[in-house]
Structures are given as C-alpha cells and as structure tokens.
Amino acid sequence: MRAFGMARQGSQLKRAIVGIVTMSILAMLFAGIAPVSAGSKVTITFWHGMGSALGKTVDELVAEFQKQNPDIIVKAEYQGNYSALNQKIMAALAAKKPPTMAQAYGNWVAEYVKSGAVKPVEDFFAGPGGLSKDEIEDFWPQLRVGCTFDGKMYTLPFNKSVAIYIYNLTALKEAGLKPPKTWEDLLAASKATTVVKDGKVTRYGIVLRPNVDYFANMLFTNGGRYIDESGKKAVFNGPEGVEALQFMVDMLHKYKVAYYIPGYADADFGAGKTCGYFATSASYSYTDKAVGGKFEWGIGPIPYKRGPAAPVAGTDLVMFASASPEEQQAAWKFMKWLTNATQTAHWAIETGYIPVRRSALHLQAMKDWMAANPRNAASLDALQYAVTDPNIAEWQDIREIISQAVEEAFLLKATPKEALDKAAAKTNALLAK
Amino acid sequence: MLAHKTQANDAARRRRYLKETFTAYLYLLPATAVLVIFHFAPVFYAFYVSLLDWNYISPNPAFVGIANYAALLQDSDFVTSLLNTVYYVVGTVPTSMAAALLVAILLNQKIRGLAWYRTVYFLPVITAANAVAIIWFWIYHPDYSGLLNGFLDKLGLPIQSWLLDPKWAMPCIILMSIWKGLGYNVVIFLAGLQNISTEYYEAAQIDGARGWSIFRHITWPLLSPTTFFVLIISVIGSFQVFSQVYVMTRGGPLKSTLVVVYYLYKIGFEDFKMGYASAMAYALFVIIFVLTLLQRKYIGSRVHYQ
C-alpha cells in the first residue's frame, strides 16, 4: 500500500518535471522569437548618476521620449554617485552585461575605449537617421573635443555644468560693493565681508576646497593650462599656475579672509559662515535649498585675472559595443533626441546644466527663461570661455596629484612653486608611459 | 563459520561507515560549496590576477609575473600606507584591550542597572560604521561649532582643525575606533571572566588574597586564553581598517591617514589597476599571517589553559 503510494507520488513528480521542462523550453523559444516578430518593442537600459531633482528630470525626459517612440522602452536606472556609477559600469563590463548606454566622464570613456567596449556615435552620423555636419558643429566645439578619442567622436555631450562663483548679495550690499569681476574685486569683497569678533572670525569672505577644481578655476582665469599641445608635458606649474595657487594661499594665510573644507560648501554658505564659494551651475538647487530664503544671493562667472574662463565639468553619453544592432539603433535615437536643441534647452532650464548645443540659446523658451532668471543667465554668458579637462585615462591619477599639491600649499608644507613642480614631475612621468 | 560471520560483520560495518561518511559529506556540501565559490576560488583567482597588468575589463590582460610585487617595494605611497596602518594598530589595540578589560571587570560586578550598562557599551558595535563616522565627523568639526572644539574653547584651550590637520587626523580616527570597537572586546572579556570558576577566588580569599593580588594571580592568568584571542582578532581586524578612513578622511590630509586597505580600494576600484591591487592584498595577507604566527609563538606560549 505504502509502496504503491510512493510510486504514484513518483509518477506525479515525473509528470510535474516534464511539464516544467516543456514550459521552460517553450518560454525560451518565445523569448528568442519575440524581438524578431513585427511590431515588437526594443528595450534599452540607461545607467545614470542623477539623484533627487535631477533624476526626476531624467525620468520626465524618458517618459516624453517613450510617448514619441512607442516601440522603444528606455529603462533609466540611477546607480548612485559618479564613482559608484563608474564602478558599476566597470563591473558590468567585466561580467559582459553592460547597460545599452550610460553617462560617463571623458577619462572613464578613455579606459572603456582602450578595452574595445564602446560603440562610437560617429558610426551613426551618416544616413537619414544620423546627424548632419551642421548639427554636429552645433555642439559646443570644446565639448566635442572631450568626446573625441584618436580623432573619432565616441560619445555625445550631455550634462555639462560650468564653474561659477556664488556670493551672498545681502552681505555685499551691506559692504557697499558690486559682485566681483576680477581677482582684485574678489579679494576686496572677501576682505569687506569677513567679520572678526573678539579675535575670532565669525564670518569669512570665501571658502576654498583643497582640490584640483578650485585650482583649475584660478589657473584658467589666469591664462594657464594643465598640459601643453603635445599632451605629454605638464604646464600647470608655470608662472600662471604658481600665481593662481599663491593667490588662494594668500587669501587663507596672509589676508585671513578664507578657510577651507574638504567637502561641499553649500551648507556653510547657507548657514552664513562664508559669503562666497565656487561651485558649478548644476548646484543651483542645492544652494537654493541651503540658503532657504535667509538672504539674497547671486551667481556670476569665476572672477578672473588675465581673462574670463569657465572650466566645464560633467559627463557624456556612451553606448556599449556589446548591445545588439537593434538596441544600438534605439539607443542612438534616444541619445540624439536627448541632446537635440529642444531637449537640451529643457534640460538646462530644469537643472542648471548648460545647453550642449549652441542653437538652443536662440530658442524662444530659452530666451524667455534667461530673461526671467538673470541669475542663471550669467553662467551661460561664460560658455564662450568654456575649457574642458583632458580626456585621457590617466586623468584621474593626475587630478589626485594636483589636489595633493594644492593641499600641501594650503597647509604651508610647501610653497606653491615647490608643490606644483613636484606634481608636474609626477604628471610627466605618468604621461611618458 | 566464525570467520565467515566476522567477515559479514566487517562488510556490514564498512558499508555503514561508508554510508555515514557519505551522509556527513552531503551535509557539509552546501557550506563547502559556498566557501569554495565565494571565498577560496576568489583567493586563488586574486593571486593569478596579482600577476597581471589588468584594468578589469580589457579582454587581453598582460602577464607581468612578479612585477606588481616588485613595484610595491618601490611605491612610496604603499610604504606610507603600511606605516600609517602600523600607527593605527599600535594606537588602537593595546588601549582598546586595556579599556575593554577594565569595563568588563566593572560590568562583572553586581551593580544596579547591569543589563542597561552592558547594552550601552555594546550599542556602538552594532551601529553601522558609516553612521558612526558621520557623527564623529561633526564632533571633530574644524571650527568653533564643532563639539570637541566647543569644549576646548570653553576651557580656554586653543582649538584644532582635527581631521584637516595631518598631525591630528590619525589620532582622531584611532580614538573613534577605540570607542566603536570597545563593546565587542568587553563582551568577550566578560564571557572569559564568567568562565573562571568561583572556587579559585574563594580559595584565594581564604588564603588572604585581596584586590590587586587576586587580579594579578587569579584573574589575569586564567583570563589569558581570552586575552590572547582578543589580541589576535584585534590585530587582524585593525590591520584591515577601512570604513572610518573611507568616510572621514579618504586617506588625507596629505596621506596622513592613508592605510593599506583604503589604498588598495583606491587602486583597485577607483583607478581599476586590479593586478596591482591584488598584489597589495597578498602582501597584506602575508604581513598579517606572519604577525599572527609570531604572536602564537611568543605570546601564545605564555597562555594558561585551565
């Protein structure tokens, strides 16, 4: 009796297994057939690092694109901050399962390109769905340089922000000063807004950060550059660079109108501890939140010595080589749409990033917005002076080397010249490899 | 007849033995599989990777032999990170152990609110390292608004910039780590203390021993297996310090808190030099392994087992 029961159970089990296997095979067959059958949808994945308000704007753009292109499904996935994004892309590439496309910095793309992981956008320029010569040249030339590797355009510029100076307008007005335009103005404004009580500084004119980006602001507005045309020799330790670093060190230690912190400065600015700091145009919403209407504030281009300059930061759109031709076509369509004049203007208005195409500035929506927001328009004025970071794989290392030099000078462990000379020697050694 | 029976018995016993062994291995299989796949295989794979020049995604990594290990010896940042790590270990382990022993002895008394005190001391241990580091970040805030500086200022002492000062950054991290890790060692010491039979204390008291001499001649020697265990795991754990540095200083200022595991993380997962990072991991493994053997040889021999 018992044996009989077991046998029956056994045969039930067998039937169940056969059923499951059959169904799985059928499911696999259907899954294999599905993309080929007519009227089907293509799914592409887009990994990005746009959190909170920025991420919401990405989702809105994706929804709009899908409405216009019902045959394409875009899965936009937030991966955390930029360094997490790069780590996840690298891990996904190692596992041979990368997303269809992603946001990426130029120096990351250099690494992906070296490993043959990128499908160059230039491959899609020809033909009816491509980009004309005029359209390509409509992208800011400096941004195109950042997307080009060995003479070929691999990526499209996407979220680019420009360095700006943020100031406490209320404090400046109290001091009877106008927003600073030059280094001299900046020093005067910082002196005027620094408050000392009982030998303790209760408010500083400006806050600095011991990193390469703050140094870059001073270096470029002093007519300097990181690396010479050959791409093999560091020139940031020339007189322009030394003077730039000396200016920051003097604000800290000689005039005592500045202090420095390693992290973001918007909280200190909002709390009224500092009357000014450098940020990027995309940080507008963070500053607004930190200030919370406690005082009037404004933004302007980075004050200059030799001439205005606007260091540009931010990522480009990269497509991965492992995607199927259908997915690549769909991703190309999305990338092209995302960076056209209308969308890039919309993106700029929503986020404070810059429009990546010149023609966007002539759109009515953009003009209206600039008229209504003169504060933000200031950063767009700086665009004609945009300068970008070198898009070489060694760039991450070089950034750290320069940051280290800036920190040494801030801590008075070395003079600006000594610190930068040492950093230049290390950089040259890296570039020579 | 008899021989035949014994033979049959032997065969049956053998069958049972084989069956039991098979069952045992079957039970061991899941855990073994997990260990092999997620621990041992990566360990050996990492050694292979340490012989490559590889960015982790390139399809054709270059085999460079021991070049990564040779480069380690030339890398001044690695040497710095090693010295900083030793500084950290020397700063945390002895102090943390002494403090934990003291607290454990206090918590071993019959006092009111014992459970509450034990909970309080264990709370930092179960709090996520990142959350703790962020709180301490505020304590060490570099100006007058920082908690620590606020106290100093009230006492009329000069304020410090703590984590921004190459001289202070490491002591700050050490202090926080001692605070965070204390409860764990306390619990182990407490278990060790409660393991000592009360008979020893009673006998010693009858012989007229009091206070310090009880501790010196009864508690300390009988606690030595626990102390030795705490020492070994503290040294191993401290050599692998990471989260505090990652959250609070990122190795700065001026590399004054650059420790080996943080440097390894930076090389491997920010610069993506996997071969070099793996070589560094193996170097750290060898250092910890040798240190553990030395501790066993020189300190382990002085441990009293009951």
Interface residues (C-beta under 8 A of the other chain):
Chain A: S83 Q87 M90 L93 A94 E111 Y112 K114 S115 G116 A117 K200 P210 Y259 Y260 I261 P262 K273 Q396 D397 Q404 E407 E408 L411 K413
Chain B: N55 Y56 I57 S58 P59 P142 D143 Y144 L164 P166 R250 G252 P253 L254 K255 F269 E270 D271 F272
